[in-house]
Amino acid sequence: MDIPVFEKLQKEGLLSTEVLEQIKVHEKNRHISVQWDLRTLLYLSILMVSAGLGIVLYKNIDTIGHATLVTLTGLLAGSCFFYCFKKSAPFSRLQVASPDFWFDYILLLGCLLMLAFVGYLQYQYHVFGMRWGLAIFIPMVFLFLFAYYFDHIGVLSLAITNLGAWMGIAVAPMKLLRSLEDSDENIIINGVILGLLLHLFAWLTTYINIKKHFAIVYKNFGLHVLFISLIWATGSFDNYFWWFLALAAVSFYHIRKAIAARNFYFLVASVLYGYFGVSIVVVKLLANVHSNGDLEILLGSIYFIGSGIELVFLLISLNKKFNKQ
């Protein structure tokens, strides 16, 4: 609460001294919510427990034994899922609140342990033979089922990450860039397909009215994967012009959708990705200019300085329009 504003109103005679004192007392004694702080700490603690457990077991594997490790991991994961099934409400197509404070974190821990369990079975015992894709595909299916049944966005994110891994794509933007850097044409095409597939999931979950709040998660992952893949294709392939046209069409589509939905985050992301695509084409065109190199540097400098300034003013203007609406 902005106390100086109320003090200014009091000086202008618009607020009595008694009311101002009551506001100050209320602000002084106001409770501060630490819910998100606690939730963040709990999520971090789950990740630390999972990582710490893996390190301890890895360093003491000769003492513990592989069979004991697999059994322990499976029992812990099963215990987590048993708790979740016992506490959860029946499945609903709509958004469902968590039954208690610990539910989300125990479910997330169970899913992480399940991934470790299946991965270790394949690594140590080769239960799927040489079909390593099954070791990713089967947990992915369960993650999607658990995400929808228990209504958990974190588990859905794990499922999407596994879907990308199954297709050979890292869905995190920076990891995706690194995976595309030394990859062949098939990996880039898979990235485009994955981005389109995630957009399809976003549309389907809204169209069939099942966990409609999951659509934003699908769209967020899909937007970054699709744009980064198209940008990389534009910069890597000889027929870059057609990929640039596809990138331009996707940018135009997302910009219109973002304006209609008044989603400034998706609008900024779409504008920036579109700008990167245009810049790549400009650099490629300048590279075809036959000169001693000074002309390309001059034209490139003019473009990046001018377009950079225009981009900043465009984003500022769009932000003002969003705030006025």
Long-range contacts (C-beta under 8 A, 24 or more apart in sequence): 1-26, 1-27, 1-30, 3-27, 42-105, 43-105, 43-108, 43-154, 45-105, 46-105, 46-108, 46-109, 46-112, 47-112, 49-109, 50-109, 50-112, 50-113, 50-116, 54-116, 66-124, 66-125, 69-120, 70-117, 70-120, 70-121, 70-124, 70-125, 73-113, 73-116, 73-117, 73-120, 74-117, 76-110, 76-113, 77-110, 77-113, 77-114, 77-117, 79-110, 80-106, 80-107, 80-109, 80-110, 80-113, 81-107, 81-110, 81-114, 81-146, 84-110, 84-150, 88-149, 88-150, 91-148, 91-149, 92-151, 93-209, 93-210, 93-211, 94-211, 94-212, 95-151, 95-211, 95-212, 95-213, 96-151, 103-150, 104-152, 104-154, 107-146, 107-150, 107-152, 107-155, 108-152, 108-154, 108-155, 111-143, 111-146, 111-155, 111-158, 112-158, 114-139, 114-142, 115-139, 115-158, 115-162, 133-166, 136-162, 136-165, 136-166, 137-166, 140-166, 147-214, 148-210, 148-211, 148-214, 151-211, 153-213, 153-214, 153-217, 156-214, 156-217, 157-217, 157-221, 160-198, 160-217, 160-218, 160-221, 163-194, 163-197, 164-194, 164-221, 164-225, 167-193, 167-194, 169-194, 169-225, 171-221, 171-224, 171-225, 173-224, 173-228, 176-224, 176-225, 176-228, 176-229, 177-228, 177-232, 180-228, 180-229, 180-232, 185-237, 188-229, 188-232, 188-233, 188-236, 188-237, 191-225, 191-226, 191-228, 191-229, 191-232, 192-226, 192-229, 192-230, 192-233, 194-222, 194-225, 194-226, 194-229, 195-222, 195-223, 195-225, 195-226, 195-227, 195-229, 195-230, 196-222, 196-226, 197-222, 198-222, 198-225, 198-226, 199-223, 199-226, 219-266, 223-254, 223-266, 223-269, 223-270, 224-269, 226-250, 227-251, 227-269, 227-270, 227-273, 228-273, 230-277, 231-273, 231-276, 231-277, 231-280, 234-277, 234-280, 234-281, 235-280, 235-284, 240-280, 240-281, 240-284, 241-281, 244-277, 244-280, 244-281, 247-273, 247-274, 247-277, 248-274, 248-277, 251-277, 262-322, 262-325, 264-318, 264-319, 264-322, 267-318, 267-322, 268-315, 268-318, 271-311, 271-314, 271-315, 271-318, 272-311, 275-307, 275-311, 278-307, 279-303, 279-304, 279-307
